[in-house]
Amino acid sequence: MRANATKREPEIQKFWADNRIYEKLSQSNPGEPFVLHDGPPYSNGALHIGHAMNKILKDTINKFQLLNGRKVRYIPGWDCHGLPIEVKVLQAMKPEERRNLTPIELRRRAKAWALEQQQQQCASFMRYGVWGDWEHPYLTLTPDYEAAQIGVFGQMVLKGYIYRGFKPVHWSPSSRTALAEAELEYPEGHVSRSIYAAFPVISLGDGATALKPYLGDLGVAVWTTTPWTIPANLAVAVNPELTYAVVKDEGGKLKGELGTPFAHLIVAKDLVERLTQVLGTSLSVQAEISGKALEFSTYRHPLFDRESPIVIGGDYVTTESGTGLVHTAPGHGQDDFIVGQRYGLPVLSPVDDEGNFTAEAGPFAGLNVLGDANAAVIKALREAGALLKEEDYGHRYPYDWRTKKPTIFRATEQWFASVEGFREEALRAIKEVEWIPAQGENRITAMVSDRSDWCISRQRSWGVPIPVFYDEETNEPLLNADTISHVQKIFAERGSDAWWEMSVEELLPEPYRSNGRSYRKGFDTMDVWFDSGSSWAAVAQQREGLHYPVEMYLEGSDQHRGWFQSSLLTSVAVNGHAPYKTVLTHGFALDEQGRKMSKSLGNVVDPAIVIEGGKNQKEEPAYGADVLRLWVSSVDYTSDVPLGKNILKQMADVYRKIRNTARFLLGNLHDFDPATHAVPYDELPELDRYMLHRMTEVFADITDAFKTYEFFRFFQTVQNFCVVDLSNFYLDIAKDRLYISAVDAPRRRSCQTVLAVAIENLARAIAPVLSHLAEDIWQFLPYKTPYLSVFESGWVKLEASWENPELAAKWEKLRDLRTEVNKVLEQARNDKAIGSSLEAKVLIYAADADFRQQLEALNPTSSLSGNGVDELRYLFLASQVDLLDSPGILADLKYSAEAGSLSIGVVDAEGKKCDRCWNYSTHVGESAEHPLLCERCIPALEGEF
């Protein structure tokens, strides 16, 4: 009776493994291959509920495809390189060990850690009942994978998409490496020290001569949330479409209280009123000028002896905040860099890897830009008479997703993939993919449209090295088809450790070993998104039985900027198309109040505890994997989904209802063999034929739910079928004929015929989700089938001839009548006028002549003259039913009701209670041999009814 999931589920998983069910079906199924390519989770730390949701969704889809005859090949993967693993290894070491650590030793320890974590995660995934080639997963650290990744990189090099550049990138001082956009997060509550400052105008461009009267005490006003970038300022950008104004400080605050040399400022005209309030002085417009006309005017830097131009910026220069003029530091901003390139400005970035100012920052050298540098720069501006205002400013600011500390924009020498070079191809490829939900297309389209070139280099040891050599004399990179191919072959044999283990001469192909030049190795490693983004080439293209592009990628919605995008970009760059045909995304798990799960809130749901139970099993019972799987099927995964103790309890109740329904079906098939006892369709009573029709509707809906990936519809339909159609209706009625009839009575065998169809197809239909329960059901079928496992039996099997809408319409109307009768019976039961409904006689008046005629056909005069199934007394579970010619008598009854054209009443049943079937009958006592039995039970004992 009990599921006993902690014991039974592992037994079922062992049965699958021992009989190699997945392996057999994935290779011998007759249909076309179906490849859902696994996005690699990071091999670091215990799995959380998001992992479980992701893998169970994938498994649900894979199992549905397997049951439908497709050759499903699912290769689980793991992302094994990168900073977090490196940090874990370093944290476990003593300071002295760390000081003596060589890159190759660090790599060996990181590999060992990653593999250990992968094994632990693998065991957890398997416990969820997820099927796949767990013995041969793909790991981004294996030689075959790394070689394939170098192949993708090499193709992009040869197509001209990879270049080395000195430009600003997201830099994490806490990790001392460049970061990709996907490695950033934007926490709530970040506050920056923002400043308004003014720089003295020195000269006017050809279009700005009208401003000559104001030269001498004219300042160009700027605003920034990163005061530490002021030492790197090389320009001020304006919007050519905006109108700018020279404003006069009527209150004298600039020269007086603030001590600036300015009486006039250049600001955007639309911001004059707001700046009057911000600066706390009266500003009056003296002259107007277009942004375009200000181009090539110059100003002097307030802290350094240099003159810089006013330049035309892009549409990022707005009047939404600030002054309408943008302080521009080409070494510290993407827009700034682009504008600087257009005007031939140098790329000044006086900040080192740790975020400290270098000697180029003059008096600020040694200060940390995320620490004491801001205060020092603000103080210097104030002393130079350039500071107009300082205030706190709350806004979105990028943080390192691993260290949880702020990042900076900083120009460094890095390797980039030129997204600009294949952006249009990528956007076309996006349109050819099916996105589920559909808004995923808009999301990734916007991200690819707006993204800058992809910084693919990292300053870490634990990763795949960028296989570049540098000429010792010129510092020029050596990177071509010959060098890449040579390194690729070495990596295929020895893995990427070879880059650290082998000499430059060994790593170089023959012609370059003796060409008179001297080379050194580069030690930048590739962005881990390039690692995982190459999996289409390392796995889908290379593994036997797989193909590329694959049918589906399925991950969380955050992967539009992560794996979906990196995979798309590498695939389009190399082959001109996406690596996937369909992309399905799901949201994140929240608690029952809609809050993000976090240890600090204590609202984390651990999938391991859901399955195995917690320390206090009353508080945290062991639900087993199937309850977790049922929850995944119940939610609309396209948005964020809630989970907590109450929801899990609800899921367990639904699971138990499905299980108990299955147990009832199995229990009543104990002596049934379809080969011997099945009743032909044409000989089945109407009720049984109606139930077969109903099953065609139910299982068609379930099939469609799986095909459209709307698993919540599967959940609702199965639950409704078990509770409403079976338990509350068909099985409730069936108990009489299953328990009371003679063993081989047609009314009993016909019911068992329907039960067998129901249990086999219920098992098949729930198998993608409730895999363990489905297999458990199949193993307990009391008759032989040709199939060892439910998964070998294929998808639901129903006959088209069972569809009978006309019969269904009739029985739907009868079910409605039953509902109304039950209401009146319930009234009588609540008043204790009756106990069981068998103690009642139901009286019905039907005003509609056609319906009355239908009811009369279902109400034989003798209890033995009908077929013992299609009768009102069995439909209502009453001992007798009378059809009245008029409703008059019902008005005087205590228990009666009107329902449309129907009038219903309940009175006490006539006769005595049969000891065997508990029905009331006027014939009890007529048999001398069986004085306590009714006229139905006596022939039943003799095998006739």
Summary of the structure (lengths in Angstrom):
residues: 945
radius of gyration: 38.4
end to end distance: 30.8
largest distance: 129.8
contacts: 3195
relative contact order: 0.10
helix: 45%
strand: 18%
